[in-house]
Amino acid sequence: MDDEAPCGPRHSNSLADLDCEFGAGTERDVRVLVTRMHRELASRAEYTKVPWGLFHHASGRADDVAELLTQIRSGNPRAAAQALSSLHHGVRHQGDTYAPAALAVPFLLRIAADPSSHHRAEVLQLAAESGRRNHHGDGSRTGLLQTAYPPGYWLFDSSGYPMHWSIQASREALTAEVRIVLELLDDPDTAVRCSACYALAAVTGEVERTLAALHGRLKVEKVPEVRVSLVLAIAQLAHEHHTSWNVIAWTRELWSSSDQSAETRLGAALAWLCLTKDPVPDQLLSVLAQVLTSVVVNTMSRVPWMQYVDTDDIGVYRCLTQMLDTLAWQVLGENTQDLRDPDPWA
């Protein structure tokens, strides 16, 4: 069972009442505290000065987060892994974002940026996913590139705290520290670069700067899963922020070009399907059938977007099954079996 308690969209007068009830704009509002973390504490790694105890994660009061962050930054890889697992279980339990996740984001980014840290890609991934809605395996045309819930949509975590505030605060923390994440696009670790793409796709500002950096990295990137991550991040940012640049035409040019790698064409095809409501053209079905080899499917399992649709190699199959609907069998054949359930985590 999922922990979240959705409320759905509210009318403006009830929204104001809820804002007041939950302390919008006060220290009970994690969005306010995240701004202070960025300005005063994060650069000095002062974990203990954060009022973690004001909030709860999935296991109770969040007083343990400071110690977990200390262990994650320690020189002991085993202790760091155990602490990271505990933190992930608490602040991103079953795909839900809890308020302490947002407060941890500025610190997680600095740990990920430190070459001496252990499990840097996983640390960065936790920061990145904290700024996203619970996808519940949604790899549909409308869902794969949807970062957050619609405006005015209220839902609560298992402690009763507004989860959409926690997601918004996490995204604002990623945006405030965007310089750190942009530098990680050039990291020597492939998995770190993939996680950096996922984090950048969730920022709420610095969009043109971020798009320019993603395009610049795509020009020189050789690793297939990073190229796919770059394409999806570019598409998600450009679409969500309604940039004047024609991202639909760009993704179509990529997937229709035989000069591009199979992985890049597949990533661009997924992006194009998300960006337009147009019927699926026969040309795209032909391209998908051509590029979807076992090697490419294995590569896609390392792309963050696919990892949240389903585990292992199943993510891209489930994604295409949802996107193509009755046309999926033309591309996937027997691989469409039992993949129509939109929530593989249920």
FENWO-V988346 format. One record per residue. N is the residue number from 1. OMEGA is omega in whole degrees, 0 to 359 (NA if undefined). BURIAL is # if it has 24 or more other ideal C-beta (glycine too) atoms within 12 Angstrom, else .. Layout:
N_OMEGA_BURIAL, N_OMEGA_BURIAL
This chain:
1_179_., 2_182_., 3_188_#, 4_178_#, 5_185_., 6_176_., 7_184_., 8_182_., 9_180_., 10_174_., 11_188_., 12_182_., 13_179_., 14_176_., 15_179_., 16_178_., 17_179_., 18_177_#, 19_181_., 20_183_., 21_184_., 22_172_#, 23_178_., 24_179_., 25_178_., 26_179_., 27_172_., 28_180_., 29_184_#, 30_178_#, 31_177_#, 32_183_#, 33_179_#, 34_178_#, 35_179_#, 36_178_#, 37_181_#, 38_187_#, 39_192_., 40_194_., 41_191_#, 42_184_#, 43_180_., 44_179_., 45_182_#, 46_184_., 47_189_#, 48_181_., 49_177_., 50_181_#, 51_182_#, 52_186_#, 53_176_., 54_188_#, 55_179_#, 56_166_#, 57_188_#, 58_183_#, 59_180_., 60_180_., 61_188_., 62_181_#, 63_183_., 64_188_#, 65_181_#, 66_180_#, 67_178_., 68_177_#, 69_177_#, 70_180_#, 71_179_#, 72_181_#, 73_183_#, 74_180_., 75_181_., 76_185_., 77_180_., 78_179_., 79_179_., 80_180_#, 81_180_., 82_180_., 83_179_#, 84_178_#, 85_179_., 86_180_#, 87_179_#, 88_180_#, 89_183_#, 90_190_#, 91_176_#, 92_186_#, 93_178_#, 94_176_#, 95_178_#, 96_178_#, 97_177_#, 98_185_#, 99_180_#, 100_177_#, 101_181_#, 102_179_#, 103_181_#, 104_186_#, 105_181_#, 106_179_#, 107_179_#, 108_180_#, 109_179_#, 110_175_#, 111_180_#, 112_182_#, 113_181_#, 114_182_#, 115_181_., 116_180_., 117_175_#, 118_174_#, 119_186_#, 120_181_#, 121_180_#, 122_177_#, 123_179_#, 124_180_#, 125_177_#, 126_177_#, 127_183_#, 128_185_#, 129_178_#, 130_180_#, 131_182_#, 132_176_#, 133_174_#, 134_186_#, 135_181_#, 136_179_#, 137_182_#, 138_176_#, 139_184_#, 140_180_#, 141_179_#, 142_188_., 143_189_#, 144_183_#, 145_177_#, 146_185_#, 147_187_#, 148_177_#, 149_181_#, 150_177_., 151_180_., 152_181_., 153_181_#, 154_171_#, 155_191_#, 156_175_#, 157_186_#, 158_177_#, 159_180_#, 160_181_., 161_180_#, 162_184_#, 163_180_#, 164_172_#, 165_181_#, 166_178_#, 167_179_#, 168_180_#, 169_178_#, 170_179_#, 171_179_#, 172_176_#, 173_176_#, 174_181_#, 175_180_#, 176_182_#, 177_187_#, 178_180_#, 179_180_#, 180_184_#, 181_178_#, 182_179_#, 183_181_#, 184_173_#, 185_180_#, 186_181_., 187_179_#, 188_181_., 189_181_#, 190_182_#, 191_176_#, 192_179_#, 193_176_#, 194_180_#, 195_178_#, 196_177_#, 197_181_#, 198_178_#, 199_183_#, 200_179_#, 201_183_#, 202_183_#, 203_181_#, 204_180_#, 205_183_., 206_189_#, 207_182_#, 208_178_., 209_181_., 210_178_#, 211_179_#, 212_180_., 213_179_#, 214_177_#, 215_179_#, 216_179_., 217_180_#, 218_181_#, 219_185_., 220_184_., 221_181_#, 222_186_., 223_188_#, 224_184_#, 225_177_#, 226_177_#, 227_177_#, 228_180_#, 229_178_#, 230_180_#, 231_181_#, 232_178_#, 233_178_#, 234_181_#, 235_182_#, 236_180_#, 237_183_#, 238_181_#, 239_185_#, 240_183_#, 241_172_#, 242_178_., 243_182_., 244_181_., 245_185_., 246_183_., 247_179_#, 248_179_#, 249_181_., 250_180_#, 251_178_#, 252_178_#, 253_180_., 254_185_#, 255_180_#, 256_184_#, 257_177_., 258_177_., 259_180_., 260_177_#, 261_180_#, 262_181_#, 263_180_#, 264_179_#, 265_179_#, 266_178_#, 267_179_#, 268_178_#, 269_177_#, 270_180_#, 271_181_#, 272_179_#, 273_179_#, 274_188_#, 275_184_#, 276_175_#, 277_182_., 278_174_., 279_181_., 280_181_#, 281_178_., 282_180_., 283_180_., 284_177_#, 285_179_#, 286_179_., 287_181_#, 288_179_#, 289_182_#, 290_189_., 291_189_#, 292_177_#, 293_179_., 294_179_., 295_181_., 296_179_#, 297_177_#, 298_177_., 299_183_#, 300_179_#, 301_179_#, 302_177_#, 303_186_#, 304_181_#, 305_181_#, 306_182_#, 307_180_#, 308_171_#, 309_175_#, 310_186_#, 311_175_., 312_183_., 313_187_#, 314_187_#, 315_183_#, 316_176_#, 317_180_#, 318_180_#, 319_180_#, 320_177_#, 321_179_#, 322_184_#, 323_186_#, 324_178_#, 325_185_., 326_179_., 327_187_., 328_183_#, 329_180_., 330_181_., 331_189_#, 332_182_#, 333_184_., 334_180_., 335_177_#, 336_184_#, 337_175_., 338_181_., 339_184_#, 340_177_#, 341_183_., 342_182_#, 343_180_#, 344_183_#, 345_184_#, 346_NA_.
